[in-house]
Amino acid sequence: MTFYTSSPNSPPENPPATGILLVNLGTPDAPTPAALRRYLGEFLADPRVTEMPRWLWWLVLHGIILRVRPRPASKKYQKIWTPAGSPLLQISRTQTAALQQALAVNSIPVALGMRYGNPSIAAGLEELRQAHVRKIVILPLYPQYSSATTGATFDAVSDVLKRWRWIPDIRFISDYHDHPAYIQALVTHIQNNWSQHGKPDKLLFSFHGVPTRFVKAGDPYFSHCQTTANLVAQALGLDQDHWQLVFQSRFGREEWLQPYTDHTLAELGRAGVRRVDVICPGFAADCLETLEEIDQENRQIFLQAGGKEFHYIPALNENVEHIQAWLEVINANG
């Protein structure tokens, strides 16, 4: 009789100890109405994103939104699309490669997954499974926790893993909104920008908004955003009159977190504020919401209201300090 110590599908004796999965929100495959219809259909169908009775939301989504919204949304994406494709995907791949290089000495594989669109979370996890890792650290690239982003990522990861026969140890990092390395990366990035372009009259910290009812239901997002902005402002030595927390990207008619970015910029322009800088600390990579909404739409709102200078400070993207911050976050939670 023959005894087998392992099956053909068992991991090798010396696999990588740990693998890293980076997760961002996602992007359509192309700036076309058809691609936006697929992407929005997946995104807006998530019950974490739209907390309405499923039957009612299905009617609204398929009867109205997916018939109306893809065309104007595709025109917005066309304004920022590059020859290499989606800026978010391009930057995310560069970030993944940079983190992989930083971890190369330890032979730790790094994979990328998008919550909606491609490459999927399932594809990223499968890439790590093929490397036979014994442990997976999942880092959603949302520094401030929200059920609609980080919570939705956890759901997607769970949906994949429940179909796996052998599950490695999982470490899920829910946020890093106050991690010293992340705060310092933001501070250094802002200071470097100011050394080149000078300082503004007002610095706005613009975060993606969520419905107010999310926070009332216990979501810590608003508190996390406040903490991040306060820590950065303190490190920069700014007094309360020279910075402000605002929220962008609202959708629908219900109340979202306030003050709203666009309303605030219009008010500042009318009040005679000459120069405003805007940074979006909740976005790990530049995307539609930063490149088109902030740097184009909101720029025009401020200038048309009487402002003279508008500067968008780019996301941390693949900055060395950003990658180092992720390394420290991973090490602290690994």
C-alpha positions in Angstrom: 0.0 0.0 0.0 1.3 3.5 -0.9 0.8 6.4 1.5 0.8 9.9 0.1 2.0 12.8 2.2 0.5 15.4 -0.1 -1.9 15.7 -3.0 -1.0 17.0 -6.4 -2.8 20.3 -5.6 -1.0 20.8 -2.3 1.3 23.8 -1.9 5.1 23.1 -2.4 7.2 22.6 0.7 8.6 26.1 0.7 6.1 28.5 -0.8 6.2 32.3 -0.2 5.1 32.9 3.4 3.0 35.9 2.5 1.3 37.5 -0.5 -0.2 41.0 -0.7 -3.4 41.9 -2.5 -3.9 45.6 -3.3 -7.5 46.5 -3.9 -8.9 49.7 -5.4 -12.4 50.6 -6.6 -12.1 50.0 -10.3 -12.6 51.6 -13.7 -14.5 50.8 -16.9 -12.6 49.0 -19.6 -13.0 51.8 -22.1 -14.5 55.3 -22.1 -17.6 54.2 -24.0 -21.3 54.0 -23.1 -21.3 50.2 -23.4 -18.3 49.8 -21.1 -19.8 52.4 -18.6 -23.1 50.5 -18.7 -21.3 47.2 -17.6 -19.2 49.0 -15.0 -22.0 51.0 -13.5 -24.2 48.0 -13.5 -21.8 46.1 -11.3 -20.9 49.0 -9.1 -24.4 50.3 -8.5 -25.9 46.9 -7.9 -23.7 46.4 -4.8 -26.0 46.6 -1.7 -23.2 48.3 0.2 -23.2 51.2 -2.3 -27.0 51.6 -2.6 -28.9 50.6 0.5 -32.4 50.4 -0.9 -34.9 47.5 -1.2 -33.4 45.3 -3.9 -36.6 45.0 -6.0 -37.1 48.8 -6.0 -33.4 49.6 -6.7 -33.3 47.0 -9.5 -36.2 48.8 -11.2 -34.5 52.2 -10.8 -31.1 51.0 -11.9 -32.2 49.1 -15.0 -35.2 51.2 -15.9 -33.6 54.6 -15.5 -29.9 54.9 -14.5 -28.3 52.4 -16.9 -30.3 53.9 -19.7 -29.4 57.5 -19.0 -26.1 57.7 -17.1 -23.6 55.8 -19.3 -23.4 58.3 -22.1 -22.7 61.4 -20.1 -20.4 59.4 -17.8 -18.4 58.1 -20.8 -17.8 61.7 -22.0 -16.3 62.5 -18.6 -14.0 59.5 -18.8 -13.0 60.6 -22.4 -11.6 63.8 -20.9 -9.0 62.0 -18.8 -8.4 58.8 -20.8 -4.8 58.3 -21.9 -3.2 56.3 -24.7 -2.3 53.7 -22.0 -5.9 53.6 -20.9 -7.5 54.4 -17.6 -5.3 56.6 -15.3 -6.5 54.7 -12.2 -5.6 51.3 -13.7 -2.3 52.6 -15.1 -1.3 54.1 -11.7 -2.5 51.1 -9.8 -0.3 48.8 -11.9 2.7 51.1 -11.3 2.0 51.1 -7.6 1.8 47.3 -7.5 5.1 47.0 -9.4 6.7 49.5 -7.0 5.5 47.6 -3.9 6.6 44.3 -5.5 10.1 45.7 -6.0 10.2 46.9 -2.5 9.4 43.4 -1.2 11.5 41.6 -3.7 14.2 40.8 -1.2 11.7 38.8 0.8 10.2 37.2 -2.4 6.7 38.4 -1.4 4.3 38.4 -4.4 2.0 41.4 -4.8 -1.3 41.2 -6.8 -3.8 43.8 -7.9 -7.6 43.5 -7.8 -10.4 45.9 -8.5 -13.7 45.8 -6.6 -15.5 46.5 -9.8 -14.2 45.9 -13.3 -10.9 44.4 -14.3 -8.6 43.0 -13.0 -11.0 41.5 -10.6 -10.5 40.6 -6.9 -11.0 37.0 -7.9 -8.2 37.3 -10.5 -5.8 38.9 -7.9 -6.5 36.2 -5.3 -6.0 33.5 -7.9 -2.7 34.9 -8.8 -1.6 34.6 -5.2 -3.1 31.1 -4.9 -1.0 30.0 -7.9 2.0 31.3 -5.9 1.0 29.0 -3.1 1.2 31.7 -0.4 0.4 30.6 3.1 -1.0 34.0 4.2 -2.6 36.8 2.3 -2.6 40.4 3.5 -5.4 42.4 1.9 -4.9 46.1 1.7 -7.9 48.0 0.4 -6.5 51.3 -0.8 -9.1 53.4 1.1 -7.3 55.0 4.0 -10.6 56.0 5.7 -12.9 53.1 6.3 -16.4 53.1 4.8 -18.9 50.3 4.5 -19.4 51.3 0.8 -15.7 50.8 0.0 -13.7 48.8 2.5 -16.8 46.8 3.6 -17.6 46.1 -0.1 -14.1 44.8 -0.6 -14.4 42.4 2.4 -17.7 41.1 0.9 -16.0 40.4 -2.5 -13.0 38.7 -0.9 -15.3 36.5 1.2 -17.4 35.6 -1.9 -14.2 34.3 -3.6 -12.7 32.5 -0.6 -15.9 30.6 0.2 -15.3 28.6 -3.0 -11.7 27.7 -2.2 -11.0 24.3 -0.8 -7.8 25.3 1.1 -7.8 28.9 2.5 -4.6 30.5 3.6 -4.4 32.7 6.7 -6.1 36.1 5.9 -5.2 39.5 7.3 -7.6 42.2 6.2 -6.5 45.8 6.8 -9.6 47.9 7.4 -8.0 51.4 7.4 -4.9 53.4 7.8 -6.3 56.9 8.2 -4.1 57.9 11.1 -1.0 55.9 10.4 2.1 58.1 11.0 3.7 57.1 7.7 0.6 57.8 5.7 0.2 61.2 7.4 3.8 62.1 6.8 3.6 61.0 3.1 0.7 63.5 2.7 2.6 66.3 4.6 5.8 65.8 2.5 3.8 65.7 -0.7 2.0 69.0 0.1 5.2 70.7 1.2 7.0 69.6 -2.0 4.1 71.0 -4.1 4.2 74.3 -2.1 8.0 74.6 -2.6 7.4 74.6 -6.3 4.2 76.7 -6.5 3.9 78.7 -3.3 1.3 78.5 -0.6 -2.5 79.0 -1.1 -4.8 81.3 0.9 -6.8 78.1 1.7 -6.1 74.4 1.5 -9.2 72.1 1.1 -9.1 68.5 2.0 -11.7 67.0 -0.3 -12.9 63.5 0.5 -15.4 61.4 -1.4 -18.8 61.9 0.2 -21.3 59.3 1.5 -24.9 59.7 2.5 -25.3 61.2 5.9 -27.5 58.2 7.0 -24.4 55.9 6.6 -22.7 57.8 9.4 -25.8 58.0 11.5 -26.0 54.2 11.2 -22.5 53.8 12.6 -20.1 54.1 9.7 -16.8 55.7 11.0 -15.9 57.4 7.7 -16.6 61.0 8.7 -14.6 60.6 11.9 -11.7 59.1 9.9 -11.7 61.9 7.4 -11.7 64.5 10.2 -8.8 62.8 11.9 -6.7 62.6 8.7 -7.3 66.2 7.8 -6.6 67.4 11.4 -3.3 65.5 11.6 -2.0 66.8 8.3 -3.1 70.4 9.0 -1.4 70.2 12.4 1.8 68.8 10.9 1.8 71.6 8.3 1.3 74.2 11.0 -1.9 75.5 9.5 -4.4 77.5 11.7 -8.1 76.8 11.3 -8.7 79.7 8.9 -6.3 78.3 6.3 -7.7 74.8 5.8 -11.1 73.1 5.5 -12.6 69.7 5.3 -15.1 69.2 2.4 -16.9 66.3 0.6 -17.3 65.7 -3.2 -18.9 63.3 -5.6 -22.5 63.2 -4.2 -25.1 61.3 -6.1 -28.9 61.5 -6.0 -31.1 63.8 -4.0 -30.6 62.7 -0.4 -28.3 64.6 2.1 -24.7 63.6 1.9 -21.8 64.6 4.2 -21.2 68.4 4.2 -19.8 70.9 3.5 -19.9 70.1 -0.3 -16.7 70.8 -2.2 -18.3 72.5 -5.2 -20.5 74.8 -3.0 -17.5 75.7 -0.8 -15.4 76.6 -3.8 -18.1 78.9 -5.1 -18.5 80.5 -1.8 -14.7 81.1 -1.4 -14.5 82.6 -4.9 -17.4 85.0 -4.2 -15.8 85.9 -0.8 -12.6 87.1 -2.6 -10.3 84.3 -1.7 -7.6 84.5 -4.3 -5.9 81.1 -4.3 -7.2 77.7 -3.3 -5.3 74.4 -3.3 -7.2 71.1 -3.1 -5.9 67.7 -2.1 -7.9 64.5 -2.0 -6.4 62.3 0.7 -8.9 59.5 0.4 -7.8 58.7 -3.2 -4.7 56.5 -3.4 -4.5 57.0 -7.2 -5.7 59.8 -9.4 -9.0 58.9 -11.2 -12.1 60.4 -12.6 -13.1 62.0 -9.3 -9.8 63.9 -9.0 -8.7 64.5 -12.6 -12.1 65.5 -14.0 -14.3 66.4 -11.1 -11.8 68.3 -9.0 -9.2 69.5 -11.5 -11.6 70.4 -14.2 -15.2 70.9 -13.0 -14.4 72.3 -9.6 -11.6 74.4 -10.9 -14.1 76.2 -13.2 -16.5 76.7 -10.4 -13.9 78.5 -8.3 -12.6 80.6 -11.1 -16.0 81.6 -12.4 -17.0 82.6 -8.9 -14.2 85.1 -8.7 -11.2 83.1 -7.6 -7.8 83.8 -9.3 -5.7 80.6 -8.8 -6.7 77.0 -8.4 -4.2 74.3 -7.8 -5.0 70.6 -7.5 -2.4 68.7 -5.6 -2.2 65.2 -7.2 -2.9 62.0 -5.3 0.1 60.3 -3.7 0.1 57.8 -6.6 3.4 56.0 -6.9 5.4 58.4 -4.7 8.2 56.8 -2.8 6.8 58.0 0.5 3.4 56.5 -0.4 4.9 53.0 -1.1 6.9 53.2 2.1 3.8 54.1 4.0 2.1 51.0 2.6 5.1 48.9 3.7 4.8 50.2 7.2 1.0 49.7 7.3 1.5 46.1 6.1 4.3 45.4 8.6 2.2 46.8 11.4 -0.7 44.6 10.5 1.0 41.6 9.1 
